[in-house]
């Protein structure tokens, strides 16, 4: 995804961009204006365009060219010279110098463009270039999805329906109320079906629905709602009952649909002239090409006012979904297909097995996972049928095998509709249009997507254990009460695969109702459950489900449930229920189309009570490639190795120096001050030297901020209090502490000092408690004697310098990221959980000397760039080469101590660290015997 300054562009979603460039293509071509109008369509602000027009920021060296640095080089050419214009842009020195990602040339008749990073090109007639809008989405900082680049119908359809939806709610405010919102959403589902049906021959006649509405409704839209109501009513009347239904002749041509989609009220909101126009414009699209997994994800935002601003932004790509589904069960099916070859008996057995597989998504949204799973299984089934010579055979995979739970009613309806569309499209693809049409209508009346709270519903009733289906008669598909959770299911001998992408919501972001959901699940089972992410509820529900069914579950989750403090809360209970982790994808970006969101960092975790071997552990290497590691066990931290939970340790398990919290002032800010406030105290140089010291917390150390504190030794107290400005601050601290809690009151009589008063006699190694995850190394530093470390950082006082080499290593960063977890997206350091547990082999004196030299090299490399701050030096995009080399050498020296060579990746690092940790804690009395290197005499505490 492209990063761009906020001031340069107004964030636009894909739907808005598609509309903007479609409007541009319809306007008369203006050679002088086109480059700026094109850039405006992608959200560039007027100020940005004015600078380009004035030439201030336009460094193009091509005639008629406009160059926007780090983005695109555009040239308007003479008629017939578009190809030559693109070649000129490609050869332009300015294109390279300006780091343009795209080049585009047009003469108003044709248009050619190239994505220089992806090495992809397009060439089309000028009026058709909006069909390629997905190609240009990176210009707005939006990551592109192949399906959208190749086929824009999903985004266009979403945009048209969104306009219609907003206009109808404006005209019918009562339909926007909670009482009628369900009616409005159901109306939209009916429209979507009609659009799809008229473009796929489900309805007889070309564009039957759109043409009928256009012909039978008035131009001023006064009777549009009545026309639609009659069409909808017709599709709920069986052919045998048509004569008595008194349908208009023009409505009688529509088929009987059943399935509940058109049952119940045929009420339709009133239309304005503009709403009628939007309705007809949507009908001009070719809905035959709708991709149900993309469209379903996009359209669910139409009905959600909070999400509408992100319209079309929440689609998750098929490759990401397959990171869950492939190792969950699809890889196994494909392996069985390959092993079967052309053996018709084995192929038949595989087909029978697939017919009994249930896929269950208990947070299904608009059905993305279910639709992708269904389409992938139909593809495998089609290959079986091809090898058996039964290509026209009806599918044995029923839609009712694809179960879901969704909290909101509209996405639940869209999920059902998306699966219906997917089934029809698969029938057309694998069996032919004739057979698909013959069996499509009437729709099935079964309700297999349940609307309700997945953490409150009994999953066994939604997707019952094998062979225990309950017979329940449903009148229809869409009007059956959405909380109906008992569904007819005869599936003796089948498997159940649970999957999905449940809501994450960290503990601080949960509402009372969500907290109550977790309390219901965890309160009597585990302590500290309030610290869990909301997604943990799905893990425990799935673990409970596996105790009664032959099932495997795999969820996309925030990686925090496999890091830090959540691990000892959640995973011992999951393991107690008999589950083990069968496969996992370690942390990666779960990106969507949102221009302002590069995606949350997630993990995929697959677990079951019946794990297969070998276990599969996937990770992303430095080149961005997915690497698979096969192993015998995967622990809760998603590392290869036996199950182990890292507990806090009061002292280092390895022979490391003691790390403590920095000093806590409890002062109301009166002992702390800026440089200006220090100068305002009016102290002499000698007094400053005696009573003032620099203090470092995380922000001060990383960003180079200057902050100071009063630091008064007891023997100098009388002298300090003779200074009015100092005495006033001490009195203010005392007053605050006397009115504070017990800890504050206990130290009120020494209000000239911090609660803790530790400083190094010779040096201090500083480790911030919180630091950005974007850095490749944890920030740490070596400070001179007398430096005060605040409680926003940790300190090692007078520790040997080789300790810093350990902290500054990639090995330690990986350990901290895993066992300490994060605060939002930042590393959250812990001395008891991260440093004291860090497994280090026994170091020889030579090892320590080598590591000391490595730490010195890092410090010298930093010093060469004075006054650059830690934030400047460790920016991953601009990190100085000599500093990077110093860290690389440090990593090499340290990792050779561990295994005699460099580790291949972080997965291998974690595997070794957990192996060492397991051996260390297995030794009797390890925690008590581990000797921390302490320079007791060198750490000085001021007397109270």
N, C-alpha and C positions, 0 to 999 in steps of 0.2 A: 504494500500500500504506500502511496506517495504521502509524504509529510508536507504540510504547507502551513505557512504562517496564517494565523487567524485573520490578520488584517488584509490578506490578499484576496480571500474569497469568502462568500457567504455559503455556508454548508447547504448543499442541495441533495435530495435523495434521487435515486435512479428514475423514479416516476416523473419527477419534476424536470430532470434533464431530458428525458425522452420527449416530453411535451415541448420543451423549449426548442430543441433542434428540429422537431417536426414542424413547429411554427416557422422556424427560420427557412426550412426547405420550401415552404409554400409561398414565401415572399419573393417578389421580383429580385433577381440576383443583382447585387450592387458590389462591384469589384472592390471599390475603396473601403466599403463598410464591412464586407464579409468577415475578415479576420477578427474584428472586434466584436461583431455580433456572435460569432462562433464561440469566442472566449466568454462572452457574457452568458451564453447558454449553459456554461459549466460553473456558474456562480462567481466569476470574477467581478469584483466591485468596480463602480464607476471611477474611483480614484486610480485604481490600477490601470484601467483602460485609458484614462486621460493621459497618464504618464507614457503609455505605449504610443498613443497617437502623437504626442508631442515629440517623440523620439528619445526622451530621456532614458527610458529603460529598454529601448528597442535596438538591439545590436545586430540586426540582420544584415547580411552582406549579399542578399539575393534581391534582385529587382522585384518590387511589389511584395516584399517579405516582411513579416512581423515575427519577431522572436521573443518568446517569453521564457526567460531563463529557467532551467530545471524542469521545463514542462514541454513546450511545443514550438516548432518553427513552421510557420504557415507562409505559403506563397500563392498569390493570385496570378494566373498566367494568361498569355494571349490564347485566343481560341485555337484548339487543336494541339496545344503544347503541354498538356498536363503531365504526361510521362516525362518529358524533358525537364519540367519544373521540379518534379519529385527527385530526379537524378541530381539536379543542381542543389537541392536542399541536402541530399545525402552526402554530397561532396563538399558542402560548405564548411569552411573552417569555423564559422560562427556556430554552426550546429554542434560541433564537438566542444568548442570552448564554452558555449552556453549550457552544456550538459542537457540538451533537449532529449526528452524521452520519445517524442513523436515528431514526425514530419508529415505535412499535408499540403497537397497542391490541387488546385481546381481552376477551371476556366469558366465555371458556371454551367457547363454542359456535362462534364465528367468530373469525378473526384477520385484521387488516389491518396492513400496514406500508409504509413509504416510505423509500427511499434518497434523502435530501435532496440529496446531491451529484450523483447520476446522474439524479435526477428519474424514478425508477422505483418502481412500487408493486406490491404483491401483495395478494390477498384470497382467503381460502380457509376451509373448515371447519377448526375447531381441530385435529382429529385428523390433518389432511392437511398441517399446516405443516412437518413434517420433509421433505416433498417439495420444499420451497423453501429447504433449508438452504444451498444455494450462494449465495442472495441475501444471506444474513447473514454469509458468511465474512469480509468486511472487519472485522467486530467482533472477530475474533481476529488482525487484522493480516495477513490472507491476501488477496492479490489474487485477484479472481474471474475465471473464464473463462466466456464466454457458454455454451458447451456444457454446463458443469457446473451453471450457474445454471438452465438450461432442463431438464436431465435428470440426476437424481442417481444413476441406476442404476450408473454406472461406479464411483463412490466406494463405494456400498453393496455392490456385488459384491466389490470389493477388500477391504472390511472383513470380509465374511463369510468369504472364502477365507483371509484372514490368520489369523482365529481358528481355522479348521480346520487350517491348516498348522502353527501353533504347537502345537496340541493333539496332532496326529498325531506331531510330532517328540518331544514329551514322552513319549508312550506308546511310541514306536518309536525310541529313541536311536540304534540302528544305522543307521536311514535318514538320520540327520543327519551321518554320516561322509562323508568325501570319496568313499569307494568307492561309496556308495549315494545320494549327493545327486542324481546324475543320474536315478536311478530315481524318487526323490521328485518331482523337477521334471516328469518325464515323466507321472507319475500326475496331477499338477495340470493339465497340458495336456489330458489325457484328460477330466478333470472339466469343464473349461471348455467343451470341444467338446460334451459331453453336455448341459450346461445350455442352451447356445445352440441345439443341434439340437432339443431338445424344445419350445422356445418358437417355433420357426420352421417347424414342420411337416416338418422333415427326418426326424424320427422320427414314425411314425404314432401318433396318439392323443395326447390332451391330457396334458401333464406326464408322459410315459411313463417317463422315467428316474427322476425323483423319486418318482413313485407306486410304481414297481416296487421301489425300494430300501425305501420305507416299508412296503410290504406284505410283502415277502419277508425282510426282516431283523428280527431279534429286537429288542425294545425295549432290552435291555441291551447291544446292539451286538455280541454274541458272534460272530455270523456275518456281520456287515456286509461284512467284507473278502472273504468267499467269494461273496456275492451280487454285489459289484462285479466280482470277478474273472471270474465267469461272463458278465456283461454285456459286459465288455471282450473276452473270448474270442469271444463270438458275433460281434462287429463285425469280427473278423479272419477269419471263415469265409465264403467265397463261398456264395451261395444254393445253387448246384449241389452243394456239398459238405456241406450242413447235415445230411443224413440220417446220414452216417457220423460226424458230430462229436459225437453224443450230447449235444446241448445240452438244458438244461431248457426246458420249454415256454414259461415266462415270459421266458427269455432269447432264445428263437428269434425273437421278434417284432422284435428290433432289426436294423437293416439291415447289410449289408456296407459297411464304410467304406473299407478299403484305405488307401493313402497312407502306410502305416507307423505311423499314429497308434496303432493297436491291435495291431500285430504284435509279435513277440517275447514276452517274459515277460508274463503276465497277473497277476503278483504284485501284491498290494495291501497297504499297511500295516494293522495291526490298529487297530480303532476302539474308543474308549471311548463310554459313553453320551452324554457331552457332544459328542464329535466327530461322532457320528451326528446329534445335534440340529443342530450347525452345518451339516452336509452338507444336511440337509433344509431348514433355514432359507434357505440359499443358493438352493435350488431354487424357493422361493416368489417370487423376484424375476422380473421380466419381462426375460429375457436377450435378447429380440428387439431391444430398444432399445440394446444395447451399442454404444458407439462404439469401434471397434477401435483407433484411434490413441490415444485417451485411456486406454482400459482396458489396452492393452498396456503403456503407459508406467507405469501404476500397479502392475500386477500383477507386473512384474519385480522390484519391491522386496520382494515377499513372500518370494522365495527368497534374498534377500541379507540376512544378519543385520545387517550394518553399515548397510543402508539401511532396515531395517524400521521404525526409529523415525521415519523421514521418509515413511512410507507414504502414497502418493498425492500426494507433494509435487513430483515431478519431471516432471509433464506440461508440455510446451511447447505454447503455444497455436498454433492454425492460422495466425493472422495472422503470427506470427513465423516459422513454417516457410515460409510463402509469400514472405517476404522473400528467401529463398534460391531457391525453385522458380520464382517468377514471372519474374524477369529471366533465370534460367538457361535456361528453355525454354517455360514455360507462356504467357507473354505473346506469344511468337512464334506459338504454335499458335492462340491466340485471335485474333490479328491476321489470320492466314491464314483462319480461319473467317469473320471479318467480311468479308474481301476476297472470299471465295468466294461470299457471298450465297446464292442458290438455284441456282447453277450446279452441276449434278449431277456433271459431270466433275471440276471443281475439288474438290468435296466428297469425291469418291471418292479422288482423289489424296492429299488430306489424311488421310483415314482410313487409306490404305495406309502413308503416312509414319508415322503414329502407331503402327501395328502393329509397326514396326521400331525404334522408339525404346527404348533400354535406359536404365533409371535404376539407378544403382549407388551404394549407400551403404556405404563401407568401415569404418564405425563405427556400425552400424545399431541397436544396442540392441534394443528391442522393435519396431522397424520404423516409427516415427512418420513419418519422411520418405517412406519407400516407400509406406505406406498413403495418406498425403495425396496424393502424386503419382499413385497409381493412381486414387483417387476423382476427382481433378480431371480426369484424362485421360478417364475413363469419362463424365464430365459433358459434355466436349467431343464425344466420340464419339456420345453419345446425341443431341446437337443435330444432328450431321451426319445421323444416321439419321432424325431427325424431318423434316429438310428434304428428305431423299431418299424419304420415305414407307416407311422400313424399320425401324419402331420395334421389331419383334419379332426383328430380326436378332441372331444370337449375336455377342457381342463378339469383335473380332479382336485385342484387346490381351491377350496371354498373361501370366499371373503370372510366368512364367520370365523375362520381360523386366525384372523388378524384383529386382536382385541385391543381396546384402548380405554383409558380414563382421562377425561379432560375436565378441568374445573369450570370453564366458561362454555356456555351453550353454543355460541356461534362457531368457534373452532371445532367443537365436537360435530356439528352438522357438516362443516366443510371437510372434516376428516372422512366422514362417511361418503360424502359426494366425491372426494378425491379418489377414494378406493373404487367407487363405482366407475368413474371415468378411466382409471388405470386398468380395470378389468376389461372394459370395452376396447380400449386401445391395444391391449395385449391380445385380445381375441382377433382383432383386425390384423395385427402384425403376424400372428402365428397361425391363424386359421383362415383368414380372409374375410373381407367385408360382408359377404353374403351370410356366412355362418354366424358371424358376430351379431349381425342385425336380427337374425332369426331367433336368437335366444336372449336378446337383451331385455326386451319388454315382455310382460310387466316386471318391474323391479321386485327384488326380494323384499319381504316384509320384516325381516329380522333386524333387530337393533343390536349391533355388536360394538358400538362405541358408547360408553356410559359417561354421562355428565355428572360429576360429583367430586368430592375432595378425596383424592387418592390415599391420603394418610388416615382417613376416617373409614373408608369403605373396606369391606372384607374382600381381598383379592381372590379368595377361593370361590366366591360367588360370581365374580366377574369372569374369571377364567378357572373353572372348577378342576379338581384333580382328574387325572385320566380315568375315563370310564364312569364318572359319577355325574354326568350332565343332568340337569333338571329340565323337564319338559315344561315350557311356558309358552302360551300362545300369545303372539303379538299381532295386533291388528294392522300395524303399518311400521314403516321404517323411521319416519321422522316425528310422528305424533305420539308414539308410545312414551309414557312418562320417562323423562331422561334419567331418573334415578333407578330405573329398572335394571337390576344387576344379575338376575338369574336368566340365563339364555340356554336354549336347547343346544346340546353339544354331545354328539356321539363320536368318540375319538379314542377307542380302545387302543392302548399301546403307543400313544403319541408322546412327543416331547414338547416342552414349553420353553420358549426363549424370551426372557424379559429384557427389554432394551429401552433406551430413551435418553432424553436430555432434560432432567427435572430442573425446577427453579433452584438457583444457588442460594442467594440471600444469606450473607454472613449474620452472625448473631446480633450485631448492632442494627441491622437493616430490617429485622423481622418485626411484624406487627404483633399485637397481642394474640390474635387468632392463630398466627403461625407458631408463636411460642407455645400456645395451648396444644397445637398439634404434636409438637415435639415432646411436650410434657406427658401427653397421653401415651406416647410410645416408649419413652426412656425413663420416666420418673422413678419407677420401681426396679429398674434394671441397672442403671449406671449413675455415677456421680458426675457432677459438673457438666450435665447435658446442655445447660444453657449456653455453653461456649461453642456448640456445634453449629455448622452451617445447616440451612434448612434442607439441603439435598441429602443430608444424613438420614432423614426420615425414610427416604426411598430405599436406602441401603438396608436398613433394619427391617423394613416391611418385606423386601425381597428375600432377606436371609430367613425370616420367619416362613415365608412361602415355600422356600426350598426344603424345609423340614418335612413338608407334606406332599411334595410333588417331585417329579423327575424334571428338574428345571435348572437352567443356568441364567444368570443375570449379568448384564453389562450396562453401565451407565457412564455418560459423560458427566464429569463432576469438576467442581473447582479442585485444583490440586491440593488445596489446603486440608482436605479431609485425609490426605495421605502425607501430611507434614505436621510437624510441631505438636502442639498440645492436643489437637483433635484425635491424633492417632491412639493414645492410651485411653481415650474416652469411648470411641466408636468401635475400633477393631477387635479388642478382646471379646466384646459381646458378639460380634459377627462370627468370630472364630469359635466361640463357645457353642454357637448354634450348629456347628459342624461344617461351616463353609471354609473353603480355601480359595485363594486367588489363582485363577487358571490362566489368565492373560492380562496384560495391561499395556497401555501406551503411556509412557512417562510424559511429563509436562510438554505441551505444545500450544500454539495459538489456535483457538477455535474462532476463526475469523468469519465475519458475515459481510454484508454489503455496506454497512454503515460507514459513511465517509469520515465520521469523527471517532470511530472506534476500530482500532486495529485488532480487536478480539480479546476475549478474556483468556488467561492461561488456565488450561484445563488438563485433566488426565482422563483416560478411559480405564475403567477397572471392571474386569469380568470375574465373577466368583460363583462357586457352586459347591454343593456337598459331594459331588461326584466328579472331581477334577480329572481331566485327561492328562497324559504325559506324552511328550515333555510340555512343561509350561512355556508360554511364549511372552517375551518381554520386548516391546517395541520402543525405540527411541529415535530421536532426530539427531543426525550427526552435524558437524560444523558446516557441511556443504548443503544442509537442508534435506538430506536424503533420509528416508526411514530405514532403520537397521533393526533386524530381528535377532534376538538372543534367545536361545533355547536353554532351559534350566530345569532343575528338579523341584524348586520351590521359589515362590515370590512372596516377599514379606509385605507388611502393611505400608512400608515406605516406598513400595514399588521398586525394590532392589532384589536381585537374585540372592536367595539365601533363606535359611530357616526363619520361621516367625520369631520376631524379637521386638520388644517394645523398649525404647530408650527412655529410662527414667532419669530424673534429676539426680545429680550427685553433689554432695556438699563439698567435695574436694576432688581434684583431678585424679582420674583412674590411671593416667600415664604420668610419667615423671616430668610434669610441667610446672611452671611457676603459678602461684595463686593469682586469680583474676577476681577483683572485687568491684562492687558498684563505686561510681564516683561519689563525691561528697554532696550531701543534701543540705541546702541552706535553711529551709523552713524560716524564711525571713520576710515574706511579703515584698520581696524585691529591694529591701533597704540595704542589704549587704552587697548588692550587685549594681553595676553601672556601666555606662558607655565610656568611651574615651573623653567625650566632652564633659560628662558628669564627673569623671575622675579629675579632669583639669579644674573644674569648678570648685572642688574641695579646697583648693588653695594650699596644697601641701608642698613642702620643700622637697627637693630631690631626695634628701636623706629619708624624709618621712614616707615618700612614695615607695622607696626601696624597702622600708621596714613594714609598712602597713597595707600595701596594695600589691596584688598579684594578678597576672592574667589567668582567666578561667576558661576552660574548654569543655563544651558539650558537643553533641553530634553536629549541630549546625555550625558552630564556631570552627570546629576542626575541619569539616568538609568544605565549607564555603569561605573560610578565611576571615570570618567576622571577628571583630575586636571587642572583647568584653572583659571586664575587670571585676574584682571583688575586694572587699576588706578582708584582710587575713592578719589577725592580731594574736600574737602569742601572749600567754598569760603574763609573762614577765614584763611585757611592754604595755599592759592594759592601762595603767595609770597615765602614762605618757600619751596614749592614744585618746583617752577621754578628756585630756586638756585641750584637744582640738574641737571646737564647737561643732563643726560640720560632721565630724566623726561621732561625737557624743550624741548628737541628735539622731543619727541613723541607728545607733545602738539602742537608744531609748525606744525608738519606733519598733525595733525588732522585739524588744522585751514586752512591750504592750501587746503586740500581735500574738506572741507565744503564750502569754498569760491568759488570753482569751481563746486560745486554740484547744486542740485535743490533748490527750494525755501525753503523747510524745512531745508535743510543743511545750507543754507546761513543765515537763521534766527537765528541759534544757533552757528554761527561761532565765535562770541565774547566770548562764554564760552566753548572753545574747550578743556578745562580740564575736561569736564563732558559729560555724556551721554545725549541724548535728554530728556529722563525721568530719574529722579533720586529718585526712591522710594525705601526705605528699611524699614523693620520692626524694631521698637524700642526694641521689646521683642522676637518676633519669626516671622517666615514666613512659610505658607503652600505652597508647590511647586506642581504644576500640569503640567507635560509635555504636549505640544501641539500635539505631535504625538507619538504614542506608538504601539507596535505590537499587532495584533489581537489574537495572540496565548495565551496571558496571560488571566487568569481567572478573574483578577481584574485590575483596572486602577492603574498605579503607581502614587503615591503621597507621599509627605514626609513633615517632620516638621523640619525646619532648625533654627539655633540659630540667635540671633540678629546680624545685620550687614551683613548677607549673601545677596549678590546681585543676583537677578534673571534676566536672560537675556530674550530677547523677543522671544526666542524659547520655552518659558514656560509661564504659568500663575502663579499668586501669590495672596494669601490672607494674607495681612499684619496684624499681631497681632490679628488674628481671634481666637475665641474660638475653642478649639481642637475638639469639637464634629463635626465641619464642615468637618474635615478630615475623620471621621467615615462615613459620607454620601458619600464622594468622593470615598472612598475605598470599597464601597459596591457593591454587584452584581446588585442591583437595579439601581445604577447610571451608571454602565457600560452598562447595557441594554438600558437605556435611551440615553446615548451618542452615542452608536452604531446605534441607530435608527434615532435620530433627527439631529445628526451632520454628520453622514456618515463617509466615510473613504477616506484616501489618498492612492491609490493603495489598499493594503490589510491591512493598518494600521489604527487604530482609529485616527480620527482627532478631537481634542477637540476644543470647542468654548465656551467662557464665555457667550456671549450674546445669543447663540442658545441652549447651553447645560446646563450651570449652572444656568443662570438667569431664565430659564423656568422650571427647575427641580421641580416637584410638591412634596412638603413636607407637611404633616399634621401639625397642630399647635402642637408644642412641649412643653411639661411641663418642669419645672425645673428638675424633676426627670428623664424625658426622656433625657435631655441634659447631666445630670450627668452620666447616664448609657452609653450613647454614648461616652462620654469623656473617661470613663474607657475602653471601647472597643478599642478606638484609641490608648490609652496607651498600651494596651495588644499587639496590632499589632506592635507598635514601640519596645516594649521590646522583642518580639519574633524575630524581625529583629536583634536587638542588640546582641542577643545570638549567632548569626552567623557571627559577625564581623570577617574579613573585607569583607564578601560576598557582592556583589553589588545587586542592585535592579534586574538587568538582571539575576543574578545567583539565587536569592531568588524566583523569580516569573516564572522561567522556569517550565512549567506545568508538565514536567516529573520528576523534581527533587525538587520541592517545599518542604521545610522542614515541617514536620508534625505539629510542634508546631505553625508555622506561618499559616498553613492552618486552624488549629483549631481556631486560633485567628480570622481569617476572617469569619469562619463559625459562630462563636459566635456573631460577629459583625452583620452578616446578620440576624441571628435569632432575636437579640434584635431590630434591625431596622424594620424588616418585621412584627414583632408583634405590633409595633407601628402603622403600616399601616392597618393590617387586623386581628390582634390577633393571627396569626399563621404564619408558613413559607409558602411562595408561592410554588405551585407545580412545576412550570416551568417558563421559561422566557415569554411565551405567556401570562400566568396569570399576571406576573409582569407588562407587557406592558399594559394589559387591565386596571389594577388599576391605573397606572400612567396617562394614557390618560383620564380616567374617572375623576381623580382629576384635571388634567390640564384643561379639558373642563369646569368644574365647576368654576375653578379659573378665567379663562379669561372671563367667562360669567358674572361675577360680575361687575357692573358698576365701572369704574375707578380703576380696580384692579391694573393695571400696575403703576398707579400714587400713589395708597395708599400703595402698598407693601413696607414694611419697611426693608431695608437692614441694618444688624447690622454693623455699621461702627465705628471703633475706630479712630475718626478723629485726635485726638491729638497724637495718637501713631504712625501715619505714617508721616515720616519726608521727606521733600524734601529740598535738598540743595538750597540755594538762588542763583539766577542767577548772 
